Amino acid sequence: MTNFQVYRKTLSFSLLMFLVDLLMIAVVAGCATAGFFIAKDSDLAILGLIIGFILGIILVALINIFLKNRIKAAQIAMMTIGVNEGALPDHTFKAGFEELRGRFAKITVFFFVTNAIKGIFRQLGRTINKVGTALGGNTGNAITSTIDSAIQTLIGYLCDCCLGWVLFRKEENSAKAACEGAVIFFKHGKTLIRNIGRIFGMGFLSFLLIGGAFFGISYLIFAQFPQMFAELANEASKIATSDGGTAPEFLSNPTTFAVFVAAILGIVMWSVIHSVLVRPFILVGVLRNFMAAGKQDIPTEQDFALLDGKSARFAKLHNTI
């Protein structure tokens, strides 16, 4: 199967996760609003809002653990089968959850060790950040920030690949398989580094096309309501100057304020659509390379020892096996 064929047959999982994301936003907003109005009559509205918000976060955490993580695992399970076996069942959505049957504990354990995996990648990535820090000044900070953002993006894909490896290595426990996944990346870095071009190239292209389109459409719509943005800019300027400061140009000028709001909407819409429609396609290609590298050279205890000395977090996770 081609990457696009695997992507197309597993896209239903992404769309369902998008609906779950909307549900989680609604839960947090609903709980906070309910807390505000329940406590309003007792003059504790702000406290009620905070308590409602915290309750919403707890409910969202449960939804994430028991629902969204399972959807994500089912999708990656099908992607893994697609890139490894070259075929997927006709009813991919149903088959994805069937693949997880009896493996709830294994998947749950993986998501609990995900933070450890992220920590391993971040710890090893700090060495790269020293390039920017060594330059010093604003330029050095900008380079460090850019490198760090790139590493964080790459980490997200690598964690998904580690989950694919955990699902592929059915006979191993989650912690050991996750350690194997971390080793695969660092042992085959030269092979997998080509994924960076795919990740950031397609990400930048989608940003230009999707973000640019929504920015343009939003601005054209906003341009039809100049009076509304004049009033909004005036209010924004009052808030910005409430402490005696000076309002920045993009807030005080109605035209630039409209451009600013359109840009924010463009970025938000790009982020949502990219995560639902574009990122899964990129992930299929990254996962294919990752699985191929891992299968041709499955990590051993000797490989684990090499990474133990480079990452204290990895050594700690390794010792739990």
N, C-alpha and C positions, 0 to 999 in steps of 0.2 A: 504493500500500500504506500502511496505517496504521502508526504506530510499533509497535504491539503485534504486527502481522503480521510486520514485519521482525525484531523481537525474537524472536518464537517460532521463526522459520525459521533463526535464527543462534545459538540458545541451545546447540546441540550443541557449538559451539566453546568456550563458557564451561565446560561440564561437562568437556570434555577437558582444558582448562587447569587445572581444579581437580584432576583426577587427576594431572596433571604436577606440580602444587604438592605433592601428597602424596608423589609419587615423589622430589622434590627433598629434602623433609624426611627421608624414609627414607634417602636416599643420605648426607646429612650425618650423621645419627644412626648409621647403619651403619658409615661410615668411622671416625668417632670411637670407637665401641665396639670395632671391630676393632683400631684402633691401640692402645687401652688394653689389651686382652687379649693382643695379640701382644708388647707390651713389658712386660707385668706380671711375668714371671719374671725379667727383668733389672733390676728395681727402677727402671725408667724409664717407669712406667705413665702418669704425667702428661704426659711428653714425647711418648709414643706417642699419647695422646689428642689432644694439640694438633696433631701431625703429621697424624693421621687426619682431624681436623676441617678442617685447611687443604686436604688432598687432596679432601675432600668439597665444600668451597666451590669448588674449581677445577672439579670435575666438574659441579656445579650451574651454574656460569657457562657451561660448554659446552652443557649441556642447555637453558639459557635462550636462548643464541644460536641453536643449530641446531634446536631443537624448539619451545619455548614461543613465541618471537618469531614463528615462521612460523605457528603456530596463531592467534595474536593478529592477525597481518597478514591471514590468510585470512578471519577473522571480520569485520574492519573493511572488507576489500575487498567482502564481500557486503553489509554494512550500507550502504556507499557506493553500491553499485549499486541496492540497494533503495530508498533515499531519493531517488536521482537519476532512476532509470528507472521506478520504481513497480511493478517485478516482479522476481522472483528465480527461478532455475532450480528444478525439482522436487528435484533432488539437490543441495541447497545445500552440504552438507559437501564433497562431491567437487568441485563447481564452485569453491569457495573456494580450494582448493589448485591447481586448474587455472589460476585467475586469476594465481597467483604463478609459474607455470611460466616459466622463462627470466628471472625478475626477482629471483633470489636476491641478486645483488650490490646491486641497487637497495634492496631491503628491508634488507639488512645495513647498508648505508651509512646509511640513515635511523636505525636504532637506535643507530648510533655517534654521529650528530649530535643524538640526542634530548637528551643532557646539555647540549649547547649551547643547544637550544631551551628547556629548563627554566631554564637560566641566564639567558636573555633575559627570560623571564617573571618570574623572581625579581628580577632587577635592576630592572626597571620597577616591580615590586611594592613595592620598598623605599620608594618615595616615599609610598605609601599607609600604610606602617608608621609613618611620621613622625607621623601623627595621634596614635597611641598614645604614642609616645616623648615628644611635646611635652607631654603631660599629666603625665608623670613619676610617680614613686612606684609602689606596688603596682597602683593602678588603671591607670596608663599601661602598665605591663608586661603586665597581664592583657589589655588591649585590643590591644596589639601582638601578643601570643601568639595571640589569637583571630583577628586579621586574618591573621597569617602562616599559621595552620592552614587558614583558608579559602582563601588564595591557593594553598597547596600542593595542596589538593583540586582546585581549579579548574585548576591546571597539568596535573594528570593527565588531565583530560578534554580540554584543549586540545592536548596532545601526541598523543592518540588522533585528534583531529580533523585535526591536521597530517598524520598518517599517512594518513588517508582522502584528504586533498588530494593527497598524494604519489602515491597509487595512482590517483587520478582524473586527474592530470596526467602521463599515461604518457610523453609526449614530452619532458618535462623531467627533468634529473638531480635526484637526491634532495635535495641541498643547496639548490638554487634553489627547488624546490617547497616545502621546509620553510621557507625564508625567506618565501615567499609566504604560507604558512599563518600565520606569526607576524604578518605585515602585515595579513592579513584580520581578525584579532582586534582589533588596535589601530585599524584604519581603520573598523571597523564595531562598535566597542565598545558603542554605544547599542543596536544591534540585538541583539547577542549577550548583553548584560548580563541579559536576561530568563532566560537559562539558569541564573543563580545561584539563582533561586527554585525551579526544577525540581531542581537538584542538591541543595541543602540542605534543601528542603522534603521531598522524597521520602526523603532520607538520614535526616532526623530522624524521619519517620514509620516507616521501617523499623527504626530503632533502638528506638523505643517498642514496636512490635509484636513484632519478632523477639527483640531483646535482652530486653525485658520478659517475653516468654513463657518463654525459656530460664532467666531469673533466677528466675521464679516456680516453674517445674518443678524446677529444681535445689534451691531452698531447701526445697520440700516433701519432696524425697527426703532431703536432709541432715537434716531435722527428725526423721526416723525413726531416726537414729543419733546421739543426744545424747552417749553415752559416747565414741564415736570422736572427735567434735569437741572434747569436753572434753580428751582426751589431746592432740589436735593443737594446741589453743590453748595448753596447758601447754608443749609443746615449742617452739612459736613464741615464747612469752614468754621461755623460757630463752635462746633464740638472741638475741632482741632485747635482753636485759639482760646478755649475756655481757661487755660492755665497761663495766658498771657503770651503764648508763642505765636508764630506766624504759620498760616495754613500753606501747605505746599501747592504749587501751581495746578497739579492734576486734580486737586480737590476743589479749589476755588473757581476754576474755569469750567463752565458747563460742558463744553465740547470735550476737553481732556478728561473730565469726570466720566462722561459717557463712554469714552474710549477705555478708561480704566475698568469700568464695570463690565463692558463687553469682553475685555481681555480676561477678567476673572471668570466669567461664565464660560468662555472658550476653553480655559485651562481645566475647569471643573468637568465640563462635558467630555473633553478629551480623556481625562483621567478615568471617567466612568466607562466610556465606550472602549477605550484601549484595553482596560482590564477585562472586559467581557468578550470583546470580539477579536482583538489583535494579539494580546498576550498569549492566549491558548495556542494560537498558530505558531508563535515563536517558540513556545515551550515544547511543542512536538519535535521541532528540529533539534533543540538543545538536548532533549531527552534521548533522541535517537543516537546522537554522538556519545552521550554519557553512557548509555547502556552498551553500546558497541565496545567502548574502551574498557568498561568493567568486565564484560563477559570474556574478553580475550586475555585478561590478566586479573583474576579475582584476588583481592587483597588477602594477605596472610598475617599471622602474628608478627612476623618479622617486619612487615610493612607498617603495622601499628606502632612498633617500637620506634621507627624512624620519625613518626609524627608526634609521638609522646614527648620527645625532646624539644619540639618546636612550639607546642601548645599545651599549657597547663590544663586548659579546659578539656582538650582531647584526652589527655592522660587521666583526668578525673572520670570522664565518661567511660573510657576504656577499662578502668578499674572496677566499674560497676557490672561488667559483663560476667 
